[in-house]
Amino acid sequence: MDYILKHTELEDDGHRSIHILDVKKEQALIYYPEEISHVDHQLKEFLFTKLKDINEGHYDT
């Protein structure tokens, strides 16, 4: 897998941000759950497997 889910965070506006590390590019990424349908296919597959836990705050810091 080329991605690592670092953590999620509930923002002041009530949206949850998803903090991801792209291992290949050595780049930190931040997305919101509503953006998942617009990311590349490989990242989308990675996030969909974790979406239920993300939405329930299991990865929140």
Summary of the structure (lengths in Angstrom):
residues: 61
radius of gyration: 10.8
end to end distance: 22.6
largest distance: 31.2
contacts: 151
relative contact order: 0.27
helix: 31%
strand: 34%
